Amino acid sequence: MDDDIERLRRILLAMSEVDVEAAEYRELRAQLISELVRMQAEKDLLERLRPIQDQVERIGTRDPDFQLKNFMDAGWK
């Protein structure tokens, strides 16, 4: 999390005297996380995969002569 956002979160919690150990806080936190997960799951699969596909495209085409075993063996030397 961004340092400024984390600092502001701490200030807000301190000023509002929120008890982060309270059951209500933990329940609210769980509900927020659940909602974020639900919203992420609603995204179309292709939309969720697009950032990964973009990274693969930036890497470039696959070398047909690449030998993974030789590459890994060289990493151990």
mmCIF file of the N, C-alpha and C atoms, coordinates in Angstrom:
data_MODEL
# 
_entry.id   MODEL 
# 
loop_
_atom_site.group_PDB 
_atom_site.id 
_atom_site.type_symbol 
_atom_site.label_atom_id 
_atom_site.label_alt_id 
_atom_site.label_comp_id 
_atom_site.label_asym_id 
_atom_site.label_entity_id 
_atom_site.label_seq_id 
_atom_site.pdbx_PDB_ins_code 
_atom_site.Cartn_x 
_atom_site.Cartn_y 
_atom_site.Cartn_z 
_atom_site.occupancy 
_atom_site.B_iso_or_equiv 
_atom_site.pdbx_formal_charge 
_atom_site.auth_seq_id 
_atom_site.auth_comp_id 
_atom_site.auth_asym_id 
_atom_site.auth_atom_id 
_atom_site.pdbx_PDB_model_num 
ATOM 1   N N  . MET A 1 1  ? 0.850   -1.177  0.000   1.00 0.00 ? 1  MET A N  1 
ATOM 2   C CA . MET A 1 1  ? 0.000   0.000   0.000   1.00 0.00 ? 1  MET A CA 1 
ATOM 3   C C  . MET A 1 1  ? 0.891   1.233   0.000   1.00 0.00 ? 1  MET A C  1 
ATOM 4   N N  . ASP A 1 2  ? 0.460   2.258   -0.689  1.00 0.00 ? 2  ASP A N  1 
ATOM 5   C CA . ASP A 1 2  ? 1.185   3.510   -0.756  1.00 0.00 ? 2  ASP A CA 1 
ATOM 6   C C  . ASP A 1 2  ? 1.401   4.061   0.655   1.00 0.00 ? 2  ASP A C  1 
ATOM 7   N N  . ASP A 1 3  ? 2.606   4.576   0.927   1.00 0.00 ? 3  ASP A N  1 
ATOM 8   C CA . ASP A 1 3  ? 2.939   5.071   2.267   1.00 0.00 ? 3  ASP A CA 1 
ATOM 9   C C  . ASP A 1 3  ? 2.004   6.190   2.722   1.00 0.00 ? 3  ASP A C  1 
ATOM 10  N N  . ASP A 1 4  ? 1.657   7.106   1.819   1.00 0.00 ? 4  ASP A N  1 
ATOM 11  C CA . ASP A 1 4  ? 0.759   8.203   2.183   1.00 0.00 ? 4  ASP A CA 1 
ATOM 12  C C  . ASP A 1 4  ? -0.617  7.680   2.564   1.00 0.00 ? 4  ASP A C  1 
ATOM 13  N N  . ILE A 1 5  ? -1.109  6.723   1.807   1.00 0.00 ? 5  ILE A N  1 
ATOM 14  C CA . ILE A 1 5  ? -2.430  6.161   2.096   1.00 0.00 ? 5  ILE A CA 1 
ATOM 15  C C  . ILE A 1 5  ? -2.409  5.439   3.436   1.00 0.00 ? 5  ILE A C  1 
ATOM 16  N N  . GLU A 1 6  ? -1.341  4.695   3.678   1.00 0.00 ? 6  GLU A N  1 
ATOM 17  C CA . GLU A 1 6  ? -1.229  3.993   4.956   1.00 0.00 ? 6  GLU A CA 1 
ATOM 18  C C  . GLU A 1 6  ? -1.170  4.985   6.108   1.00 0.00 ? 6  GLU A C  1 
ATOM 19  N N  . ARG A 1 7  ? -0.427  6.066   5.951   1.00 0.00 ? 7  ARG A N  1 
ATOM 20  C CA . ARG A 1 7  ? -0.323  7.091   6.991   1.00 0.00 ? 7  ARG A CA 1 
ATOM 21  C C  . ARG A 1 7  ? -1.685  7.734   7.235   1.00 0.00 ? 7  ARG A C  1 
ATOM 22  N N  . LEU A 1 8  ? -2.398  8.052   6.161   1.00 0.00 ? 8  LEU A N  1 
ATOM 23  C CA . LEU A 1 8  ? -3.729  8.651   6.307   1.00 0.00 ? 8  LEU A CA 1 
ATOM 24  C C  . LEU A 1 8  ? -4.704  7.681   6.965   1.00 0.00 ? 8  LEU A C  1 
ATOM 25  N N  . ARG A 1 9  ? -4.582  6.400   6.634   1.00 0.00 ? 9  ARG A N  1 
ATOM 26  C CA . ARG A 1 9  ? -5.445  5.389   7.256   1.00 0.00 ? 9  ARG A CA 1 
ATOM 27  C C  . ARG A 1 9  ? -5.211  5.351   8.761   1.00 0.00 ? 9  ARG A C  1 
ATOM 28  N N  . ARG A 1 10 ? -3.948  5.386   9.159   1.00 0.00 ? 10 ARG A N  1 
ATOM 29  C CA . ARG A 1 10 ? -3.630  5.362   10.598  1.00 0.00 ? 10 ARG A CA 1 
ATOM 30  C C  . ARG A 1 10 ? -4.178  6.593   11.309  1.00 0.00 ? 10 ARG A C  1 
ATOM 31  N N  . ILE A 1 11 ? -4.020  7.754   10.667  1.00 0.00 ? 11 ILE A N  1 
ATOM 32  C CA . ILE A 1 11 ? -4.520  8.994   11.265  1.00 0.00 ? 11 ILE A CA 1 
ATOM 33  C C  . ILE A 1 11 ? -6.038  8.932   11.416  1.00 0.00 ? 11 ILE A C  1 
ATOM 34  N N  . LEU A 1 12 ? -6.718  8.497   10.361  1.00 0.00 ? 12 LEU A N  1 
ATOM 35  C CA . LEU A 1 12 ? -8.175  8.394   10.402  1.00 0.00 ? 12 LEU A CA 1 
ATOM 36  C C  . LEU A 1 12 ? -8.627  7.442   11.502  1.00 0.00 ? 12 LEU A C  1 
ATOM 37  N N  . LEU A 1 13 ? -7.984  6.294   11.619  1.00 0.00 ? 13 LEU A N  1 
ATOM 38  C CA . LEU A 1 13 ? -8.349  5.341   12.664  1.00 0.00 ? 13 LEU A CA 1 
ATOM 39  C C  . LEU A 1 13 ? -8.113  5.937   14.049  1.00 0.00 ? 13 LEU A C  1 
ATOM 40  N N  . ALA A 1 14 ? -6.997  6.637   14.223  1.00 0.00 ? 14 ALA A N  1 
ATOM 41  C CA . ALA A 1 14 ? -6.696  7.234   15.522  1.00 0.00 ? 14 ALA A CA 1 
ATOM 42  C C  . ALA A 1 14 ? -7.694  8.336   15.871  1.00 0.00 ? 14 ALA A C  1 
ATOM 43  N N  . MET A 1 15 ? -8.019  9.174   14.903  1.00 0.00 ? 15 MET A N  1 
ATOM 44  C CA . MET A 1 15 ? -8.943  10.286  15.154  1.00 0.00 ? 15 MET A CA 1 
ATOM 45  C C  . MET A 1 15 ? -10.361 9.799   15.418  1.00 0.00 ? 15 MET A C  1 
ATOM 46  N N  . SER A 1 16 ? -10.752 8.724   14.763  1.00 0.00 ? 16 SER A N  1 
ATOM 47  C CA . SER A 1 16 ? -12.111 8.226   14.944  1.00 0.00 ? 16 SER A CA 1 
ATOM 48  C C  . SER A 1 16 ? -12.213 7.265   16.116  1.00 0.00 ? 16 SER A C  1 
ATOM 49  N N  . GLU A 1 17 ? -11.086 6.983   16.749  1.00 0.00 ? 17 GLU A N  1 
ATOM 50  C CA . GLU A 1 17 ? -11.023 6.093   17.900  1.00 0.00 ? 17 GLU A CA 1 
ATOM 51  C C  . GLU A 1 17 ? -11.663 4.739   17.606  1.00 0.00 ? 17 GLU A C  1 
ATOM 52  N N  . VAL A 1 18 ? -11.356 4.232   16.420  1.00 0.00 ? 18 VAL A N  1 
ATOM 53  C CA . VAL A 1 18 ? -11.879 2.935   16.013  1.00 0.00 ? 18 VAL A CA 1 
ATOM 54  C C  . VAL A 1 18 ? -11.070 1.844   16.711  1.00 0.00 ? 18 VAL A C  1 
ATOM 55  N N  . ASP A 1 19 ? -11.762 0.924   17.317  1.00 0.00 ? 19 ASP A N  1 
ATOM 56  C CA . ASP A 1 19 ? -11.108 -0.216  17.962  1.00 0.00 ? 19 ASP A CA 1 
ATOM 57  C C  . ASP A 1 19 ? -10.925 -1.301  16.914  1.00 0.00 ? 19 ASP A C  1 
ATOM 58  N N  . VAL A 1 20 ? -9.694  -1.429  16.394  1.00 0.00 ? 20 VAL A N  1 
ATOM 59  C CA . VAL A 1 20 ? -9.452  -2.387  15.316  1.00 0.00 ? 20 VAL A CA 1 
ATOM 60  C C  . VAL A 1 20 ? -9.523  -3.832  15.809  1.00 0.00 ? 20 VAL A C  1 
ATOM 61  N N  . GLU A 1 21 ? -9.612  -4.016  17.105  1.00 0.00 ? 21 GLU A N  1 
ATOM 62  C CA . GLU A 1 21 ? -9.759  -5.360  17.658  1.00 0.00 ? 21 GLU A CA 1 
ATOM 63  C C  . GLU A 1 21 ? -11.228 -5.726  17.859  1.00 0.00 ? 21 GLU A C  1 
ATOM 64  N N  . ALA A 1 22 ? -12.104 -4.761  17.695  1.00 0.00 ? 22 ALA A N  1 
ATOM 65  C CA . ALA A 1 22 ? -13.531 -4.997  17.929  1.00 0.00 ? 22 ALA A CA 1 
ATOM 66  C C  . ALA A 1 22 ? -14.101 -5.914  16.853  1.00 0.00 ? 22 ALA A C  1 
ATOM 67  N N  . ALA A 1 23 ? -15.081 -6.699  17.264  1.00 0.00 ? 23 ALA A N  1 
ATOM 68  C CA . ALA A 1 23 ? -15.724 -7.632  16.340  1.00 0.00 ? 23 ALA A CA 1 
ATOM 69  C C  . ALA A 1 23 ? -16.378 -6.885  15.182  1.00 0.00 ? 23 ALA A C  1 
ATOM 70  N N  . GLU A 1 24 ? -16.941 -5.703  15.451  1.00 0.00 ? 24 GLU A N  1 
ATOM 71  C CA . GLU A 1 24 ? -17.596 -4.927  14.397  1.00 0.00 ? 24 GLU A CA 1 
ATOM 72  C C  . GLU A 1 24 ? -16.604 -4.517  13.322  1.00 0.00 ? 24 GLU A C  1 
ATOM 73  N N  . TYR A 1 25 ? -15.402 -4.117  13.737  1.00 0.00 ? 25 TYR A N  1 
ATOM 74  C CA . TYR A 1 25 ? -14.368 -3.720  12.782  1.00 0.00 ? 25 TYR A CA 1 
ATOM 75  C C  . TYR A 1 25 ? -13.963 -4.917  11.925  1.00 0.00 ? 25 TYR A C  1 
ATOM 76  N N  . ARG A 1 26 ? -13.733 -6.057  12.572  1.00 0.00 ? 26 ARG A N  1 
ATOM 77  C CA . ARG A 1 26 ? -13.323 -7.256  11.826  1.00 0.00 ? 26 ARG A CA 1 
ATOM 78  C C  . ARG A 1 26 ? -14.416 -7.697  10.864  1.00 0.00 ? 26 ARG A C  1 
ATOM 79  N N  . GLU A 1 27 ? -15.680 -7.572  11.297  1.00 0.00 ? 27 GLU A N  1 
ATOM 80  C CA . GLU A 1 27 ? -16.801 -7.948  10.437  1.00 0.00 ? 27 GLU A CA 1 
ATOM 81  C C  . GLU A 1 27 ? -16.893 -7.005  9.232   1.00 0.00 ? 27 GLU A C  1 
ATOM 82  N N  . LEU A 1 28 ? -16.758 -5.709  9.470   1.00 0.00 ? 28 LEU A N  1 
ATOM 83  C CA . LEU A 1 28 ? -16.800 -4.736  8.382   1.00 0.00 ? 28 LEU A CA 1 
ATOM 84  C C  . LEU A 1 28 ? -15.650 -4.979  7.402   1.00 0.00 ? 28 LEU A C  1 
ATOM 85  N N  . ARG A 1 29 ? -14.480 -5.240  7.940   1.00 0.00 ? 29 ARG A N  1 
ATOM 86  C CA . ARG A 1 29 ? -13.305 -5.515  7.097   1.00 0.00 ? 29 ARG A CA 1 
ATOM 87  C C  . ARG A 1 29 ? -13.567 -6.748  6.231   1.00 0.00 ? 29 ARG A C  1 
ATOM 88  N N  . ALA A 1 30 ? -14.114 -7.796  6.827   1.00 0.00 ? 30 ALA A N  1 
ATOM 89  C CA . ALA A 1 30 ? -14.415 -9.019  6.077   1.00 0.00 ? 30 ALA A CA 1 
ATOM 90  C C  . ALA A 1 30 ? -15.446 -8.759  4.984   1.00 0.00 ? 30 ALA A C  1 
ATOM 91  N N  . GLN A 1 31 ? -16.445 -7.932  5.284   1.00 0.00 ? 31 GLN A N  1 
ATOM 92  C CA . GLN A 1 31 ? -17.460 -7.609  4.285   1.00 0.00 ? 31 GLN A CA 1 
ATOM 93  C C  . GLN A 1 31 ? -16.868 -6.822  3.120   1.00 0.00 ? 31 GLN A C  1 
ATOM 94  N N  . LEU A 1 32 ? -15.979 -5.885  3.426   1.00 0.00 ? 32 LEU A N  1 
ATOM 95  C CA . LEU A 1 32 ? -15.336 -5.103  2.369   1.00 0.00 ? 32 LEU A CA 1 
ATOM 96  C C  . LEU A 1 32 ? -14.478 -5.988  1.472   1.00 0.00 ? 32 LEU A C  1 
ATOM 97  N N  . ILE A 1 33 ? -13.720 -6.874  2.095   1.00 0.00 ? 33 ILE A N  1 
ATOM 98  C CA . ILE A 1 33 ? -12.890 -7.795  1.319   1.00 0.00 ? 33 ILE A CA 1 
ATOM 99  C C  . ILE A 1 33 ? -13.757 -8.691  0.464   1.00 0.00 ? 33 ILE A C  1 
ATOM 100 N N  . SER A 1 34 ? -14.833 -9.179  1.026   1.00 0.00 ? 34 SER A N  1 
ATOM 101 C CA . SER A 1 34 ? -15.751 -10.049 0.288   1.00 0.00 ? 34 SER A CA 1 
ATOM 102 C C  . SER A 1 34 ? -16.330 -9.320  -0.922  1.00 0.00 ? 34 SER A C  1 
ATOM 103 N N  . GLU A 1 35 ? -16.696 -8.067  -0.734  1.00 0.00 ? 35 GLU A N  1 
ATOM 104 C CA . GLU A 1 35 ? -17.257 -7.284  -1.840  1.00 0.00 ? 35 GLU A CA 1 
ATOM 105 C C  . GLU A 1 35 ? -16.210 -7.048  -2.932  1.00 0.00 ? 35 GLU A C  1 
ATOM 106 N N  . LEU A 1 36 ? -14.975 -6.776  -2.537  1.00 0.00 ? 36 LEU A N  1 
ATOM 107 C CA . LEU A 1 36 ? -13.913 -6.594  -3.527  1.00 0.00 ? 36 LEU A CA 1 
ATOM 108 C C  . LEU A 1 36 ? -13.676 -7.873  -4.324  1.00 0.00 ? 36 LEU A C  1 
ATOM 109 N N  . VAL A 1 37 ? -13.682 -8.992  -3.654  1.00 0.00 ? 37 VAL A N  1 
ATOM 110 C CA . VAL A 1 37 ? -13.501 -10.281 -4.329  1.00 0.00 ? 37 VAL A CA 1 
ATOM 111 C C  . VAL A 1 37 ? -14.657 -10.540 -5.290  1.00 0.00 ? 37 VAL A C  1 
ATOM 112 N N  . ARG A 1 38 ? -15.880 -10.255 -4.852  1.00 0.00 ? 38 ARG A N  1 
ATOM 113 C CA . ARG A 1 38 ? -17.048 -10.441 -5.707  1.00 0.00 ? 38 ARG A CA 1 
ATOM 114 C C  . ARG A 1 38 ? -16.973 -9.567  -6.954  1.00 0.00 ? 38 ARG A C  1 
ATOM 115 N N  . MET A 1 39 ? -16.581 -8.313  -6.775  1.00 0.00 ? 39 MET A N  1 
ATOM 116 C CA . MET A 1 39 ? -16.492 -7.396  -7.905  1.00 0.00 ? 39 MET A CA 1 
ATOM 117 C C  . MET A 1 39 ? -15.407 -7.839  -8.886  1.00 0.00 ? 39 MET A C  1 
ATOM 118 N N  . GLN A 1 40 ? -14.298 -8.319  -8.353  1.00 0.00 ? 40 GLN A N  1 
ATOM 119 C CA . GLN A 1 40 ? -13.216 -8.805  -9.220  1.00 0.00 ? 40 GLN A CA 1 
ATOM 120 C C  . GLN A 1 40 ? -13.677 -10.028 -10.002 1.00 0.00 ? 40 GLN A C  1 
ATOM 121 N N  . ALA A 1 41 ? -14.443 -10.908 -9.355  1.00 0.00 ? 41 ALA A N  1 
ATOM 122 C CA . ALA A 1 41 ? -14.908 -12.127 -10.009 1.00 0.00 ? 41 ALA A CA 1 
ATOM 123 C C  . ALA A 1 41 ? -15.917 -11.825 -11.110 1.00 0.00 ? 41 ALA A C  1 
ATOM 124 N N  . GLU A 1 42 ? -16.606 -10.684 -11.015 1.00 0.00 ? 42 GLU A N  1 
ATOM 125 C CA . GLU A 1 42 ? -17.580 -10.320 -12.027 1.00 0.00 ? 42 GLU A CA 1 
ATOM 126 C C  . GLU A 1 42 ? -16.935 -9.881  -13.336 1.00 0.00 ? 42 GLU A C  1 
ATOM 127 N N  . LYS A 1 43 ? -15.661 -9.499  -13.277 1.00 0.00 ? 43 LYS A N  1 
ATOM 128 C CA . LYS A 1 43 ? -14.984 -9.082  -14.493 1.00 0.00 ? 43 LYS A CA 1 
ATOM 129 C C  . LYS A 1 43 ? -14.931 -10.251 -15.464 1.00 0.00 ? 43 LYS A C  1 
ATOM 130 N N  . ASP A 1 44 ? -15.036 -9.932  -16.711 1.00 0.00 ? 44 ASP A N  1 
ATOM 131 C CA . ASP A 1 44 ? -14.924 -10.927 -17.754 1.00 0.00 ? 44 ASP A CA 1 
ATOM 132 C C  . ASP A 1 44 ? -13.535 -11.573 -17.687 1.00 0.00 ? 44 ASP A C  1 
ATOM 133 N N  . LEU A 1 45 ? -13.468 -12.871 -17.903 1.00 0.00 ? 45 LEU A N  1 
ATOM 134 C CA . LEU A 1 45 ? -12.196 -13.592 -17.829 1.00 0.00 ? 45 LEU A CA 1 
ATOM 135 C C  . LEU A 1 45 ? -11.156 -12.976 -18.757 1.00 0.00 ? 45 LEU A C  1 
ATOM 136 N N  . LEU A 1 46 ? -11.543 -12.652 -19.968 1.00 0.00 ? 46 LEU A N  1 
ATOM 137 C CA . LEU A 1 46 ? -10.586 -12.065 -20.908 1.00 0.00 ? 46 LEU A CA 1 
ATOM 138 C C  . LEU A 1 46 ? -10.080 -10.715 -20.410 1.00 0.00 ? 46 LEU A C  1 
ATOM 139 N N  . GLU A 1 47 ? -10.946 -9.967  -19.741 1.00 0.00 ? 47 GLU A N  1 
ATOM 140 C CA . GLU A 1 47 ? -10.547 -8.681  -19.181 1.00 0.00 ? 47 GLU A CA 1 
ATOM 141 C C  . GLU A 1 47 ? -9.517  -8.882  -18.060 1.00 0.00 ? 47 GLU A C  1 
ATOM 142 N N  . ARG A 1 48 ? -9.712  -9.931  -17.256 1.00 0.00 ? 48 ARG A N  1 
ATOM 143 C CA . ARG A 1 48 ? -8.764  -10.212 -16.171 1.00 0.00 ? 48 ARG A CA 1 
ATOM 144 C C  . ARG A 1 48 ? -7.438  -10.742 -16.693 1.00 0.00 ? 48 ARG A C  1 
ATOM 145 N N  . LEU A 1 49 ? -7.486  -11.453 -17.823 1.00 0.00 ? 49 LEU A N  1 
ATOM 146 C CA . LEU A 1 49 ? -6.263  -12.028 -18.380 1.00 0.00 ? 49 LEU A CA 1 
ATOM 147 C C  . LEU A 1 49 ? -5.470  -11.038 -19.225 1.00 0.00 ? 49 LEU A C  1 
ATOM 148 N N  . ARG A 1 50 ? -6.086  -9.961  -19.649 1.00 0.00 ? 50 ARG A N  1 
ATOM 149 C CA . ARG A 1 50 ? -5.433  -9.025  -20.557 1.00 0.00 ? 50 ARG A CA 1 
ATOM 150 C C  . ARG A 1 50 ? -4.102  -8.503  -20.029 1.00 0.00 ? 50 ARG A C  1 
ATOM 151 N N  . PRO A 1 51 ? -3.965  -8.100  -18.767 1.00 0.00 ? 51 PRO A N  1 
ATOM 152 C CA . PRO A 1 51 ? -2.651  -7.641  -18.283 1.00 0.00 ? 51 PRO A CA 1 
ATOM 153 C C  . PRO A 1 51 ? -1.564  -8.713  -18.414 1.00 0.00 ? 51 PRO A C  1 
ATOM 154 N N  . ILE A 1 52 ? -1.927  -9.955  -18.199 1.00 0.00 ? 52 ILE A N  1 
ATOM 155 C CA . ILE A 1 52 ? -0.953  -11.049 -18.338 1.00 0.00 ? 52 ILE A CA 1 
ATOM 156 C C  . ILE A 1 52 ? -0.577  -11.215 -19.807 1.00 0.00 ? 52 ILE A C  1 
ATOM 157 N N  . GLN A 1 53 ? -1.574  -11.159 -20.680 1.00 0.00 ? 53 GLN A N  1 
ATOM 158 C CA . GLN A 1 53 ? -1.300  -11.267 -22.113 1.00 0.00 ? 53 GLN A CA 1 
ATOM 159 C C  . GLN A 1 53 ? -0.411  -10.125 -22.588 1.00 0.00 ? 53 GLN A C  1 
ATOM 160 N N  . ASP A 1 54 ? -0.615  -8.931  -22.061 1.00 0.00 ? 54 ASP A N  1 
ATOM 161 C CA . ASP A 1 54 ? 0.223   -7.790  -22.423 1.00 0.00 ? 54 ASP A CA 1 
ATOM 162 C C  . ASP A 1 54 ? 1.672   -8.023  -22.016 1.00 0.00 ? 54 ASP A C  1 
ATOM 163 N N  . GLN A 1 55 ? 1.885   -8.598  -20.834 1.00 0.00 ? 55 GLN A N  1 
ATOM 164 C CA . GLN A 1 55 ? 3.245   -8.886  -20.379 1.00 0.00 ? 55 GLN A CA 1 
ATOM 165 C C  . GLN A 1 55 ? 3.911   -9.910  -21.280 1.00 0.00 ? 55 GLN A C  1 
ATOM 166 N N  . VAL A 1 56 ? 3.167   -10.928 -21.668 1.00 0.00 ? 56 VAL A N  1 
ATOM 167 C CA . VAL A 1 56 ? 3.714   -11.961 -22.552 1.00 0.00 ? 56 VAL A CA 1 
ATOM 168 C C  . VAL A 1 56 ? 4.105   -11.351 -23.896 1.00 0.00 ? 56 VAL A C  1 
ATOM 169 N N  . GLU A 1 57 ? 3.278   -10.460 -24.417 1.00 0.00 ? 57 GLU A N  1 
ATOM 170 C CA . GLU A 1 57 ? 3.590   -9.808  -25.683 1.00 0.00 ? 57 GLU A CA 1 
ATOM 171 C C  . GLU A 1 57 ? 4.856   -8.973  -25.582 1.00 0.00 ? 57 GLU A C  1 
ATOM 172 N N  . ARG A 1 58 ? 5.065   -8.303  -24.439 1.00 0.00 ? 58 ARG A N  1 
ATOM 173 C CA . ARG A 1 58 ? 6.276   -7.485  -24.261 1.00 0.00 ? 58 ARG A CA 1 
ATOM 174 C C  . ARG A 1 58 ? 7.529   -8.347  -24.207 1.00 0.00 ? 58 ARG A C  1 
ATOM 175 N N  . ILE A 1 59 ? 7.405   -9.576  -23.726 1.00 0.00 ? 59 ILE A N  1 
ATOM 176 C CA . ILE A 1 59 ? 8.562   -10.477 -23.657 1.00 0.00 ? 59 ILE A CA 1 
ATOM 177 C C  . ILE A 1 59 ? 9.051   -10.815 -25.066 1.00 0.00 ? 59 ILE A C  1 
ATOM 178 N N  . GLY A 1 60 ? 8.123   -10.989 -25.965 1.00 0.00 ? 60 GLY A N  1 
ATOM 179 C CA . GLY A 1 60 ? 8.487   -11.282 -27.349 1.00 0.00 ? 60 GLY A CA 1 
ATOM 180 C C  . GLY A 1 60 ? 8.201   -12.726 -27.713 1.00 0.00 ? 60 GLY A C  1 
ATOM 181 N N  . THR A 1 61 ? 8.583   -13.070 -28.922 1.00 0.00 ? 61 THR A N  1 
ATOM 182 C CA . THR A 1 61 ? 8.312   -14.415 -29.413 1.00 0.00 ? 61 THR A CA 1 
ATOM 183 C C  . THR A 1 61 ? 9.214   -15.430 -28.736 1.00 0.00 ? 61 THR A C  1 
ATOM 184 N N  . ARG A 1 62 ? 8.738   -16.641 -28.686 1.00 0.00 ? 62 ARG A N  1 
ATOM 185 C CA . ARG A 1 62 ? 9.457   -17.753 -28.047 1.00 0.00 ? 62 ARG A CA 1 
ATOM 186 C C  . ARG A 1 62 ? 10.571  -18.235 -28.958 1.00 0.00 ? 62 ARG A C  1 
ATOM 187 N N  . ASP A 1 63 ? 11.746  -18.492 -28.371 1.00 0.00 ? 63 ASP A N  1 
ATOM 188 C CA . ASP A 1 63 ? 12.889  -19.039 -29.117 1.00 0.00 ? 63 ASP A CA 1 
ATOM 189 C C  . ASP A 1 63 ? 12.657  -20.538 -29.281 1.00 0.00 ? 63 ASP A C  1 
ATOM 190 N N  . PRO A 1 64 ? 12.500  -21.019 -30.511 1.00 0.00 ? 64 PRO A N  1 
ATOM 191 C CA . PRO A 1 64 ? 12.223  -22.448 -30.711 1.00 0.00 ? 64 PRO A CA 1 
ATOM 192 C C  . PRO A 1 64 ? 13.395  -23.344 -30.306 1.00 0.00 ? 64 PRO A C  1 
ATOM 193 N N  . ASP A 1 65 ? 14.605  -22.777 -30.216 1.00 0.00 ? 65 ASP A N  1 
ATOM 194 C CA . ASP A 1 65 ? 15.791  -23.565 -29.858 1.00 0.00 ? 65 ASP A CA 1 
ATOM 195 C C  . ASP A 1 65 ? 16.104  -23.519 -28.360 1.00 0.00 ? 65 ASP A C  1 
ATOM 196 N N  . PHE A 1 66 ? 15.287  -22.825 -27.585 1.00 0.00 ? 66 PHE A N  1 
ATOM 197 C CA . PHE A 1 66 ? 15.531  -22.691 -26.160 1.00 0.00 ? 66 PHE A CA 1 
ATOM 198 C C  . PHE A 1 66 ? 15.336  -24.026 -25.461 1.00 0.00 ? 66 PHE A C  1 
ATOM 199 N N  . GLN A 1 67 ? 16.314  -24.391 -24.623 1.00 0.00 ? 67 GLN A N  1 
ATOM 200 C CA . GLN A 1 67 ? 16.265  -25.621 -23.846 1.00 0.00 ? 67 GLN A CA 1 
ATOM 201 C C  . GLN A 1 67 ? 16.201  -25.251 -22.357 1.00 0.00 ? 67 GLN A C  1 
ATOM 202 N N  . LEU A 1 68 ? 15.048  -25.442 -21.765 1.00 0.00 ? 68 LEU A N  1 
ATOM 203 C CA . LEU A 1 68 ? 14.854  -25.056 -20.378 1.00 0.00 ? 68 LEU A CA 1 
ATOM 204 C C  . LEU A 1 68 ? 15.813  -25.789 -19.441 1.00 0.00 ? 68 LEU A C  1 
ATOM 205 N N  . LYS A 1 69 ? 16.027  -27.081 -19.669 1.00 0.00 ? 69 LYS A N  1 
ATOM 206 C CA . LYS A 1 69 ? 16.917  -27.843 -18.797 1.00 0.00 ? 69 LYS A CA 1 
ATOM 207 C C  . LYS A 1 69 ? 18.326  -27.275 -18.824 1.00 0.00 ? 69 LYS A C  1 
ATOM 208 N N  . ASN A 1 70 ? 18.846  -26.956 -20.002 1.00 0.00 ? 70 ASN A N  1 
ATOM 209 C CA . ASN A 1 70 ? 20.191  -26.383 -20.105 1.00 0.00 ? 70 ASN A CA 1 
ATOM 210 C C  . ASN A 1 70 ? 20.261  -25.028 -19.394 1.00 0.00 ? 70 ASN A C  1 
ATOM 211 N N  . PHE A 1 71 ? 19.198  -24.233 -19.559 1.00 0.00 ? 71 PHE A N  1 
ATOM 212 C CA . PHE A 1 71 ? 19.141  -22.936 -18.903 1.00 0.00 ? 71 PHE A CA 1 
ATOM 213 C C  . PHE A 1 71 ? 19.159  -23.086 -17.385 1.00 0.00 ? 71 PHE A C  1 
ATOM 214 N N  . MET A 1 72 ? 18.346  -24.014 -16.866 1.00 0.00 ? 72 MET A N  1 
ATOM 215 C CA . MET A 1 72 ? 18.289  -24.233 -15.423 1.00 0.00 ? 72 MET A CA 1 
ATOM 216 C C  . MET A 1 72 ? 19.596  -24.812 -14.897 1.00 0.00 ? 72 MET A C  1 
ATOM 217 N N  . ASP A 1 73 ? 20.201  -25.722 -15.623 1.00 0.00 ? 73 ASP A N  1 
ATOM 218 C CA . ASP A 1 73 ? 21.479  -26.292 -15.217 1.00 0.00 ? 73 ASP A CA 1 
ATOM 219 C C  . ASP A 1 73 ? 22.554  -25.197 -15.127 1.00 0.00 ? 73 ASP A C  1 
ATOM 220 N N  . ALA A 1 74 ? 22.548  -24.276 -16.082 1.00 0.00 ? 74 ALA A N  1 
ATOM 221 C CA . ALA A 1 74 ? 23.536  -23.197 -16.082 1.00 0.00 ? 74 ALA A CA 1 
ATOM 222 C C  . ALA A 1 74 ? 23.334  -22.290 -14.873 1.00 0.00 ? 74 ALA A C  1 
ATOM 223 N N  . GLY A 1 75 ? 22.114  -22.144 -14.402 1.00 0.00 ? 75 GLY A N  1 
ATOM 224 C CA . GLY A 1 75 ? 21.833  -21.317 -13.232 1.00 0.00 ? 75 GLY A CA 1 
ATOM 225 C C  . GLY A 1 75 ? 22.394  -21.906 -11.947 1.00 0.00 ? 75 GLY A C  1 
ATOM 226 N N  . TRP A 1 76 ? 22.624  -23.204 -11.922 1.00 0.00 ? 76 TRP A N  1 
ATOM 227 C CA . TRP A 1 76 ? 23.145  -23.863 -10.721 1.00 0.00 ? 76 TRP A CA 1 
ATOM 228 C C  . TRP A 1 76 ? 24.659  -23.810 -10.657 1.00 0.00 ? 76 TRP A C  1 
ATOM 229 N N  . LYS A 1 77 ? 25.298  -23.425 -11.770 1.00 0.00 ? 77 LYS A N  1 
ATOM 230 C CA . LYS A 1 77 ? 26.771  -23.375 -11.803 1.00 0.00 ? 77 LYS A CA 1 
ATOM 231 C C  . LYS A 1 77 ? 27.300  -22.116 -11.204 1.00 0.00 ? 77 LYS A C  1 
# 
